Amino acid sequence: MNIYKEVLGKQNFSFLFKKSILITGASGFLGMWLVRAINYLNERSNLRIKIIVLLRSKNKRKFFKIFKATKIEFIEGSITNFVFVNKKIDYVVHLAAETSEKKNKDYIAVTNTIINGTIRLIKYCEKLKISSITYLSSGGIYGKNCKSKKGWHENDRSSPNLYDKVATYGLSKKCSENILIESYKKLNYLKTLNIFRAFSFGGSYFNDNNHFAYNNFIKNRILKKDIFLKSNGDSIRNYMHPLDLACWILLSKKLSKVNIINTGRNENHSISKLANKIAKIEFNDLEKIKVKKGNIEDKENYIPNLSTAKNLGLDAKISLEMQIEDSLEYYNDRKFKSSSV
């Protein structure tokens, strides 16, 4: 529970008392961390925050049974075609998107989920006259390689290379941002639109079908297997714990008007540095492993400029070392086996 106290313990969330929050994508990696954060606040401060979750499958309801301090209701259906149900909803947090490597190769499905799903949700918000929407966008809207060592600023006009295999995802996110901003201009009752552009994440509870280097390195350490990099490991990333993002999302409900915010920590790391930290960090009696670099030249600066977040008083508390320890503890407690890789 230390990371919960570190991130949420010193903040005042009384403005969320008895509020109802609709979350799309709640069963995903980031969505579940947001639910964990809300449940912690309900346990600690009796805020009685209610969650309404949009789910494609009834089978996923079981994932939410562990949250005993939070009242959770469900709306069934896809983000693109769910039935509009009359409910009291104060805030909407829109996280739904296709994130797995396999699903992102289906460009039509990616576009449909991100763009048409956002349009569908806006129509629902219009019906209920929702006053606040938070949208999880992506650093992918800028592309993959920032020319500035200071990172992309929110007003940077950089965009993905059209021929890049993940361009559809980034371009669709940018299109949804524009749709939301135009909706804000037209809907008088919509007082706040927060758009968070997320970059890379560390920590525990990654979905099993993820393809992220961070989690693959963690698995190697647990399995006592050396880390083999395909590239020279010179690409730069910025890693944030999802609990920090959850905190930012909740705090942003105090903001007004349109806010576009890059997310991350005030430090960047190369892939090789990340691999070596994971391979060598002291953790219980876990055996250290080696990191072996490849020959492929790969130098990308996929990093945010965080000046906007800083000016808004948003600060990530969980260091990369704490993220790694959280991950190792998660797998270690579950007696992780090689068959799970």
N, C-alpha and C positions, 0 to 999 in steps of 0.2 A: 504493500500500500504506500510505500515511500514516494513513488512518483506521483501518485494522486495528491498527496499532501503538498509536494513540491510545486505542482502545477496549479491545483485548484484551491489549496488550503488557505492562501492569503488573499484571495479575491472575494469581493462581495457580489453575490449573485441574487440578492434579495429581489431584484427587479423581475426575476423569473418566477416568483411565487404564484402558484396555481395556473401557470401558463400552459397552453396546449401547443405542442410542436409536431407538425407533420414532417416526417423524414422519408425521402425516397432513397433507395440504395442502402437502407439501414442494415441489411444482412451482409453487406460487403465489408471489406477490411476497415475502411475509414468509418463507415456507418456504425459498425459495432463498437468502435472506440468512442464515438459520440454518445451512443446509448450507455456505455460504461460510465462515461463522465457524468451524464445526467443522473444515473442511478446512484453514483457516489454522492452527488449533491443532495439527492433526496434522502439518502441514509444519514448523511452528516448534519444537514441543516433543515430537514423536513420541509423542503420547498414545494413538495407535492406537484412537481412538474409532470404533466401527462404527455405521453408520446402516442402519436398515430403513425403507424408504419404501413407503407404501401408494399405489398408482397406479391410476387408472381406465383408463388407456390404455397399451398397450405402446409406442406412439409417443413417449411422454414420457420414456422411458428415455434417449434420446439427450441430453437436457438435462443429465444427470448425468455424462457421459463426461469432462467437463473436470476433474472433481475427482479428480486422480491420487493424492492422499495419503490417500484415505479409502476403506475397503472399504464398498461399498453393495450391499445386497440388496433385493429387491423382493417385495412382496405385491400381487397384482393384484386389482382389484375396487373397487366403490364403497364409501364409508364406511358405507352403510346395509345392505350385503349381502355384504361380503367373506368369504371362507372363512377360518376360524380355522386358522392354520398354527402348528405347534409350533416355537417359536424361543426362544433365550435372549435376553430383553429385560430390561434393567435399568430404563429409564425410558421413559415415553411423553410425547410432546409433541403435543397435539391442536390443529391449526391449521385443519383443513378447514372450509370454509364457502363459500357462494355470495356473491361480493363484487361482481360486475359489475352495472351499473345495469340491464341488460336482464334478467338472471336474477333480480334481486331483485324484479322485478314479478310473478314467478310465486310467489305467497305460499305455495302448497302445497309447491312444491319447496324453498323456503327453510326452511320449518318441518321438512320431512322430513329434509333434510341436517343441519340444526343439532341438532334434538332427537333424532330416531330414529338419526342417525349417532352421536351421543354415547352413546346407550343401547347401540348395537351395540358400540362400542368398550369400554364398561365391561364388557360380557359377555366380551369377549376378554381384558381385563385380569384379570378374575376367573378365567378359565381358566388364565392364565399366572402368577397371583399376583404381579402387578406391584406394586412398592413405592412408586412415585412417578409421579404424573400432573400434567402442566402443561397448562392449558387457556387458549386465547386467546379471551377474551371481548371486549367492546366498551364504549366510553363510551356507545354508543347505548342501553345498558340504563337510563341515567338520563333520556334524552330528548335534546332539542336545545338547550335554553336554561337554563343554570344561573343562579339568582337571586343567588348569591353571587359576588363578585369573586374570592374565594379558590378557586373551583372546587368541583366535587363531591367530597365525601369518600366513602370506601368504604361507610360506614354510612348514607349519604343514601338516603332512601326515594323519591326522585323517580323517575318512570317515563315512557316515551314517551306522547305523545298518541295514543290508539288510532286516530285518523283520519289520522295522518301516514303518508305513503307508505312510510317506512322503519320504521314501528313494528313490523311483523312480525319484522324482523331483530333489533331490540333486545329485544323480548319473548321471542323464541326463545332468544337468548343467555342471558337471565336465567333462563329455565326450565331450560336445560342446566346453568347454575351450580348451581341448587337440586338437580337430579338428582345431580350429582357430589358435592355436599356430603352428601346423604343416603346415597350409596354409601360415602363415606368413613366415616361413622358405623357402617356395617354390616360393612365388609370389614376384618378385623383386620390383614391383611398390608399394607394400603395405609397407609403411614406419612406420606406427604406429598401434599398437594393444593395446587398453586399456580394461582391464577386471575389472569391479567393482563387488565385492562380497557384496551384500546388506544384511542387517539384518532386524531390525524392524523399522516401521515408525509410526509417529504421524502426527497431522495436519488435514486439512480439505479435502473435496472432495473424501472421500473413495467411491469406487463403492458400489452400494446397496447390492450386493450379497457377500460382504466380510464376513469373519468369524473371524476377528481379535479382541482379547480381548480389545485392546485400544479403538477401535471405539464402541464396545458394552458398555464399561464403560461410554463413553461420552453420548451415547443415554440414558442410565439410569439416568445420571445427569439431562439431559434436561427434561426427563419424570418424574423427582422427585421420582424415584424408587431406593431403596437400591441396592447396588452391592453385589451379592452373589458369592463368589469364591468356586469352586468345591474343590480346593486344599488348602494347607496351605499358598499359595502365596509366597513361598520362591524362586521360579525360578527367575533367573536374565536375563534381556533383556537390549538392547541398542537401544534407540529411536532417530531417525533422521527425520527431516522434509524433505519432497521430494523436496522442493525448494533448499535446500542445496545440495542434490544429483544432481539436474539439473545444479547447478553452477559448481560442480566438473566435470560433464560430459563435459560441454562447455569449461572449463579451460584446461581440459586434451587434447584438440585438439592441444595444444602447445607442447605436449610431443612427444617423438620419441621412436622407438623400441617397445618392449613388456613391458607393465606395468600391474601388478596384484595388485589391491588395495582393501583392506577392507574399508567399509564405516561405518560411525556412528559418534557419539559425544563422547567427552572425559569424559563421565559419564555413569554409569550403574545403573539400578533400578530394585528392585524386583517387581514382579507382585502386591504384596500387597501394596508396596509403591506407585506404579503407581495408583492403585485404590484409595488410600487415597488422593493423590494429586488431582485427578479428582473430588473426592467426596467433598473436603473441600476448594478448591481454590476459592478465592473471585472473583465473576463475576457478575457485575450489581447487581440485586436483586434476582438472582437465588438461590433458596433454596438449602442448603447443604443436603447431604444424608449420610447414614451409609454404612460401609463396613463390611461384615460378612464372616469370613473365613470358609473353609471346613476342613475336616479331612484327605483328601488324601495327603500323603507325596509326594511332588513334588519338586525336587531340581535340576534344570538344569542351567548351565552357558552357555547361548547362546549369547556370546559376542565376539567382535572383538578386536584384538590388532591393534591400529591405528598408529603405528610408521612409517609405509611406507607412509601413507597419510600425516602425519606431516612433514616428510622429503621432500615431494613434495610441501609443502606449502598449502596443502588442509586442511581447518578448517571449521567445522560446526558452524554456527552463531546462529541458532535458538534453544534456551533452551527448555527443556521439558515443562516448565511453559508457554512459548510462543506458543508451539505446542498445548497445551491444550486450551489456550485462543483462538487460531485460530479456533479450532474445535468447541468450544462452540459458538463463534460468527457466524460461518457458519450455524449451525443448528438453532440458535436463530433467525437469519435473515430470515430463511425460514419457520418459524412457524411450526417446526417439530411436527408431531402428532404420537400418539402411533401406529396407523395403518401402519406406515412406517417401524416399527421395523422388 
